Amino acid sequence: MAVKIRLKRMGKIRAPYYRVVVMDSRKKRDGRAIEEIGKYHPTEEPSLIDIDSERAQYWLSVGAQPSEQVAVLLKVTGDWQKFKGLPGAEGTLRTKNSSTEALAEAKAAAVKAAEDEAEKRKARAAEAKASAEAEAPQAEPAESADAEAPAEEA
């Protein structure tokens, strides 16, 4: 029996997610699998790749052939390099935690910049108000002096 490690499509239209499964190569794409060894969600950012390394190593060792897409996923997780004995067994998998930390830092920087801008606007508004108040009392005595002058003439 020819055994393959391949993707089994699940999910809705335009919202796919996949399970990494071991199955007979003659079965349908979404048919009954021998074993599920992982999952792959390509629509998330970064893509979720969760493969049971121990089971993948076992199935590769007994001769299961990965499909092209699964081979790429195994290379990303580092399982293919581990199986072949190549350097780089740690893989290049990006985790959601690192991206969420980067997003949190970016949000914090944006909030800090917005607060600084708000402080600058408040300072400018306070200066404008203070200068307007300083000019207003000077204008009032001049008007009252003009009003007193005609009264003295009459």
GISUL-V349617 format. One record per residue. PHI is phi in whole degrees, -180 to 180 (none if undefined). PSI is psi in whole degrees, 0 to 359 (999 if undefined). NEAR is the number of other ideal C-beta (glycine too) atoms within 8 Angstrom. Layout:
# GISUL-V349617
phi psi near
PHI PSI NEAR
PHI PSI NEAR
This chain:
# GISUL-V349617
phi psi near
none 129 3
-85 117 7
-103 135 14
-123 150 12
-104 116 15
-145 179 12
-95 139 11
-113 118 13
-79 138 8
-140 180 8
95 188 6
-95 177 5
-64 134 3
63 10 4
-138 62 7
-80 152 10
-142 159 11
-128 154 12
-111 138 12
-87 117 16
-128 158 13
-107 124 12
-152 165 13
-65 136 9
-65 341 8
-86 352 4
-78 162 8
-66 161 4
-55 314 6
-104 24 6
-76 188 7
-71 129 4
-97 156 11
-72 315 7
-158 144 8
-96 127 10
-117 1 12
178 184 12
-144 157 11
-143 120 14
-116 97 9
-74 342 8
-82 345 7
-78 161 8
-122 114 4
-73 163 8
-59 138 9
-85 121 9
-126 113 11
-129 102 6
-122 132 12
-71 104 7
-60 319 9
-62 315 6
-70 323 9
-63 318 16
-62 318 11
-61 310 8
-67 325 13
-66 322 12
-69 333 7
-94 7 7
106 7 6
-68 135 10
-100 126 9
-78 147 12
-70 173 10
-61 314 6
-66 318 8
-67 324 12
-61 319 10
-64 316 8
-63 319 13
-66 326 13
-69 322 10
-66 319 10
-79 344 11
94 359 13
-70 325 13
-66 317 11
-64 322 13
-65 319 10
-66 318 11
-83 349 6
77 27 5
-92 158 7
-70 158 4
93 29 8
-70 350 8
-77 342 4
77 177 11
-121 26 6
-68 124 8
-86 137 6
-102 157 7
-68 327 8
-60 317 6
-67 322 8
-73 325 11
-70 326 8
-65 319 8
-64 319 8
-65 320 8
-65 320 8
-65 320 8
-65 319 8
-65 318 8
-63 319 8
-66 321 8
-66 319 8
-64 317 8
-62 316 8
-64 320 8
-66 320 8
-65 319 8
-62 317 8
-64 320 8
-64 319 8
-62 318 8
-63 317 8
-63 318 8
-63 318 8
-64 317 8
-64 319 8
-66 320 8
-66 320 8
-64 318 8
-64 319 8
-67 318 8
-66 319 8
-69 326 8
-67 321 8
-69 326 8
-69 323 8
-76 325 8
-63 314 8
-65 329 8
-69 326 8
-73 325 8
-66 313 8
-64 327 8
-65 319 8
-67 318 8
-69 328 8
-67 320 8
-66 324 8
-71 327 8
-74 328 8
-62 312 8
-65 329 8
-67 323 7
-68 325 6
-70 328 5
-80 999 4
